[in-house]
Amino acid sequence: MYGFTLTKQKEDEVLNTQTFEKYESEVRSYCRRFPTVFTKAKGSKLFDELGNEYIDFFCGAGAVNYGHNNNYIKPKLIDYIESDGIMHALDMYTSPKRDFIDYMEENVLKPRGLDYKIMFPGPTGTNAVEAGLKLARKVKGRSNVFALMGCFHGMTLGALSLTTDKAARKGAGVKLNDVTHIPAPYMYPEFDTIEYMQRLLDDDHSAIEKPAAVVIETVQAEGGIQVFEVEYLQRLRKFCDDNDILLMIDDIQVGCARTGTYFSFERAGIKPDIFVLSKSIGGYGLPLALTLFKPELDKFNPGEHNGTFRGNQLAFVAAKAGLEFMLKENVEQQAKDSGEIIKNFIEKEILPLDSRLEYRGIGMIWGIEFEKIPVANFSKLVTAKAFENRLIIECAGRKDSVVKIMPPLVIEKEVLLEGLTKLKKAIAESLAEIK
Ligand SMILES: Cc1ncc(COP(=O)(O)O)c(C=O)c1O
């Protein structure tokens, strides 16, 4: 960081992204939306090598809910490294892993009445989903799984067979089998999708095999911030119970207090049979993923879902510290309070900009829907303008028509309002441009 800000023209001269363009694969993605070279991050701000400061409404896609380089977690990591704490141990027993498991079970799961065994798959969300799928299929002895249209569960083959995004699926290069996609409840509000699932099971001419599990996000995040109603979640739980089907919840993006409760399913008072966590469970943006399941489902043979990086020791230290921080600072309440600020701002400041705008959200995840603006890629214009105005914010949803507001949960109120004001400006400018 140079500590000064360059003019736009000077930026173009100084900015050096050639290394990436020349040597890094074309598969790179977010860097295309945020074309600068980042150097530092603190709290809810990112800094680039041109001296610019950005407000972060993207939050590492939900991986840094407690803010970048969190001051409570950081010294614990430094101490651990300084003391030559073991860094790599496959899935051997280590003290950071024991400390994390004990803390998670005693302080997060048990107080919520949740009795789950914890499995450490490879340290990505998609691998946690793979593990959950394998387990569900093994336990139930069925290959089919139900997933909802509009869902995102990851990019490896099993998870990708759930994920509905057309472009992502095309990349698989093979058939994506053994999943039946059910319309999400918001798609046809007059159509009872739970009754439909029951019909698929009961009808001897449905040609659909009974699934091992139904896999859902309680809020479809990449799907455009679609918040499922409590009643739907409760009925789905009952449907699974009535039909001997497992309910698997993907809490990778909207878990870790994002919706105002540590687990997103708490608001419905339901307990999944299997659930997966990643992203902010790593506390400090470190790679970690968990697949959790009811003890009676623990049917894996030793090594049946093996991997070299299952259990990143530094991430265990950060994860435990992250949970301590979450409880100590009442991050769940912070998410609820700041969520109200976002909601009010959208209602009072953003919606009046154009009668075609809609919004949805819960806790600290909100979306502004631009579907009704008849201009292709309008939301990308908004996020590009926001970026020019030093706000990092992403799109989601069908045709990327939603702008997703997802700041760190601990963002200071003034910074939150500053970011929202930048967003309002970007929307107003974009609307003016297409007039
Ligand atoms: C709900 C959900 N599930 C799974 C994943 C995949 O996680 P990862 O990118 O770590 O593989 C994501 C990533 O955005 C996600 O949002």
The ligand as an SDF file (V2000), in Angstrom:
LIG
                    3D

 16 16  0  0  0  0  0  0  0  0999 V2000
  -24.1230  -22.7830   -0.3390 C   0  0  0  0  0  0  0  0  0  0  0  0
  -22.7700  -23.1610   -0.8440 C   0  0  0  0  0  0  0  0  0  0  0  0
  -22.4250  -24.4580   -0.8590 N   0  0  0  0  0  0  0  0  0  0  0  0
  -21.2190  -24.8510   -1.2920 C   0  0  0  0  0  0  0  0  0  0  0  0
  -20.2970  -23.9430   -1.7530 C   0  0  0  0  0  0  0  0  0  0  0  0
  -18.9640  -24.4040   -2.2400 C   0  0  0  0  0  0  0  0  0  0  0  0
  -17.9500  -24.0250   -1.3660 O   0  0  0  0  0  0  0  0  0  0  0  0
  -16.4560  -23.9570   -1.9020 P   0  0  0  0  0  0  0  0  0  0  0  0
  -16.3830  -22.8260   -2.8700 O   0  0  0  0  0  0  0  0  0  0  0  0
  -15.6270  -23.7210   -0.6900 O   0  0  0  0  0  0  0  0  0  0  0  0
  -16.1670  -25.2660   -2.5300 O   0  0  0  0  0  0  0  0  0  0  0  0
  -20.6240  -22.5750   -1.7660 C   0  0  0  0  0  0  0  0  0  0  0  0
  -19.6840  -21.5700   -2.2870 C   0  0  0  0  0  0  0  0  0  0  0  0
  -20.0140  -20.4430   -2.5670 O   0  0  0  0  0  0  0  0  0  0  0  0
  -21.8980  -22.1870   -1.3040 C   0  0  0  0  0  0  0  0  0  0  0  0
  -22.2750  -20.9010   -1.3010 O   0  0  0  0  0  0  0  0  0  0  0  0
  1  2  1  0
  2  3  1  0
  2 15  2  0
  3  4  2  0
  4  5  1  0
  5  6  1  0
  5 12  2  0
  6  7  1  0
  7  8  1  0
  8  9  2  0
  8 10  1  0
  8 11  1  0
 12 13  1  0
 12 15  1  0
 13 14  2  0
 15 16  1  0
M  END
$$$$
